[in-house]
Amino acid sequence: MNTTPSKPSSTSTCGCTNACASSILDSSQALPQSEIAGVPVFRIPTMDCASEEGEIRHAVANIPGVRSLQFQLAARTLSIDAEAESLPLVLAAIRKAGFKPAPLSSNAPDSGAHGHDHGHEAHDHDHNDASFPSGIQKYALALALAVGAESIAFFAPDTRIFQGLGMVLSVGAIALAGFSTYVKGLAALRNFRLNINALMTVAVTGAFLIGQWPEAAMVMALFAIAEMIEARAVDRARGAIKSLLDLTPETAEIRQSDGSWQIVPVSGVVLDAVVRIKPGARIPVDGVIAIGNTSVDQASVTGESIPVDKAPGDAVFAGTINATATIEVRVTALPSNSVLSRIIHAVEQAQGSRAPTQQFVDKFAAIYTPAVFVLALGVAIFTPWLMDWTWAQAIYKALVLLVIACPCALVISTPVTVVSGLAAAARRGILIKGGVHLEGARKIKVVALDKTGTITEGKPVLVDSEFVTSDVPEWQVLRWAAGLSAHSDHPVSKAIAKSLDPGNSVLQDFKVVAGRGVEALVDGQMLILGNHRLIEDRKLCSSSIEARLAEHEALGRTVTMLASQTQVLAIFAVADTIKETSREALAQLHALGVTSVMLTGDNEATANTIAKQAGIDDARGNLLPEDKLTAIEELQKRYGLTAMTGDGINDAPALARSDIGFAMGVAGTDTAMEAADVVIMNDDLRRIPETIVLSRKTQAILWQNITLALGIKAVFLVLALFNGASMWMAVFADMGASLLVVFNGLRLLRVNLDEKTI
């Protein structure tokens, strides 16, 4: 399994504004980029796609003293690790390539800004001149001028005065709507880049030169308005991620050394500080409750729809809502390292990885655009001889083909869909570390699951008490068992003590019998509380006791017995209970055609019992970490794409070896979550079938978008060659297709993952 994001391809030919894979999350909405000490960070507003990354790398390739370039395409930032004398040369080369790097970090030359400011100081709106209200007013005026020019050409007499007036109106429309397009288009042409700005620059200029200035004006106005609408549509995907960041309050109420309370910026909160949160307020930091009992709405982090009761010692997360009572929380993580911050950062990083479909589309677009450009050139040069067209007709058709050649709709069809899928998953408490895993989940054939903490609660509880003798009252037996178990640190004894009332028993001469149990003088009587081996050592076991033990062990229970010096008094059965959601999750996996296998270190009897109760297809017990690794490899050969689900350090090798690893986010260790490809923030196994359903729906929408984009292109390509399409119709077709695929991809933000069908 490859957990490293695939290297972005530098072959994409898209130059569309606001619409590419890596531009979905604006840096003004992203987390501050972490920096290597002394490495300056720059914001490059027009660095949208992997193609721009490739151009920048090419521009600085021959400059000595450049150690490394670190691109954060999702945030449109670039860290430049270079010698001090080389940095000005690097920046000059980047500007010459048509980009405008602006200092973002305090390490950047001539920067008075800091990375924590989210890049507002460097954020220009080169991408969307369509900022409201000036943008819409400007484009509305440009469209009005273009309509005027078209009306004059259609209705007015063909005189010099009206021709001149039409030309003036056309020039005004092009200047208002197309200035930024021309600037970027000319820069692209100088660098031999065939992006949308270059194609529109050539098409509009060509149309104007052959006397089609009203159409040139209409094309540029329609293009600008369509770009503006597209930018607003894509902002919805950005907003889906930004809404997570907005969940964290900007201030926190901190207890001072003199006991008073002071409101301070969240960025100034330090570890171990005590924060007071009132009912109805959002929790500003990650921490542990020190004082107070409340319920917390954790839907923003874990996807749980029902508030969770919290008491002193329980963890709370930044961005969640304190529902019922005032609490005091001790800070356990800096704001920049909160669970919510890590979720946002992980989604941001995930956008930088290129999903398989996106890589395919980029490669296809790299061939498609030059091919249509060559076709347009061939139409302009050869059709006057081959098809008896006039030169003006041939050139006009070639220009229409150039507009159709824009790959925007095709290239944008995948990233908007993938990012919408990632955002939809994050809202449900499913953290997917890249589009490759979002796409790959639909192919899962078998899911391997750890038992403890994954299928079960991971916390043993007392499930049965059985009294063996009637010589002692039951209440007395229970009180003795509670007293002995309360003094033991063993998890099984703790489970017994938690369920029983210790009363006022007096213990003397308390002793731990290593690996077997405990003994003490209780109320003047020597008692033992221990396992089967301790009872046998004291020669207190019998055939009837053995039979009772066998029944409990067959149910996957751990048995502890209370005994006097002469007889067994009671049998206590402790078990790690199955989570309420596990059975439902496994039934959903079966409905999706996915096989389930449990891999556990517990004995075979316990494994088989839990598997039967949970509805698991296959169970394998007595497995060490290396055995789980071997089991994953065997499942991959037998079934195909295999997922592993776990929460412990011992699960990390299997998580890493599996095709897709799912880690439990609450109970899971950092090692397991690092090795996994998907983190389930609330430890609810139902999120696994939801991920598979989301993956299948994402794939369906991806291919819908690709079919739409290519189908519309193909239709208008034929129409253009046979006198059925004009330039402005081609713009409608191109930008209409872009809008269709954007809105279709955004449907994933509203997808219902409770429907386990596709």
Secondary structure, 3 states (H helix, E strand, C coil): CCCCCCCCCCCCCCCCCCCCHHHCCCHHHCCCCCCCCCCCEEECCCCCCHHHHHHHHHHHCCCCCEEEEEEECCCCEEEEEECCCCHHHHHHHHHHCCCCCEECCCCCCCCCCCHHHCCHHHCCCCCCCCCCCHHHHHHHHHHHHHHHHHHHHHHCCCCHHHHHHHHHHHHHHHHHHHHHHHHHHHHHHHCCCCCHHHHHHHHHHHHHHCCCHHHHHHHHHHHHHHHHHHHHHHHHHHHHHHHHHCCCCCEEEEECCCCCEEEEEHHHCCCCCEEEECCCCECCCCEEEEECCEEEECHHHHCCCCCEEECCCCEECCCCEECCCCEEEEECCCHHHCHHHHHHHHHHHHHHCCCHHHHHHHHHHHHHHHHHHHHHHHHHHHHHHHCCCCHHHHHHHHHHHHHHCCCHHHHHCCHHHHHHHHHHHHHCCEEECCHHHHHHHHHCCEEEECHHHHHEEEEEEEEEEEECCCCCCHHHHHHHHHHHHHCCCCHHHHHHHHHCCCCCCCEEEEEEECCCEEEEEECCEEEEEECHHHHHHCCCCCHHHHHHHHHHHHCCCEEEEEECCCCEEEEEEEEEEECHHHHHHHHHHHHCCCEEEEECCCCHHHHHHHHHHHCCCEEECCCCHHHHHHHHHHHHHHCCCEEEEECCHHHHHHHHHCCEEEEECCCCCHHHHHHCCEEECCCCCCHHHHHHHHHHHHHHHHHHHHHHHHHHHHHHHHHHHCCCCCHHHHHHHHHHHHHHHHHHHHHHHHCCCCCCCC
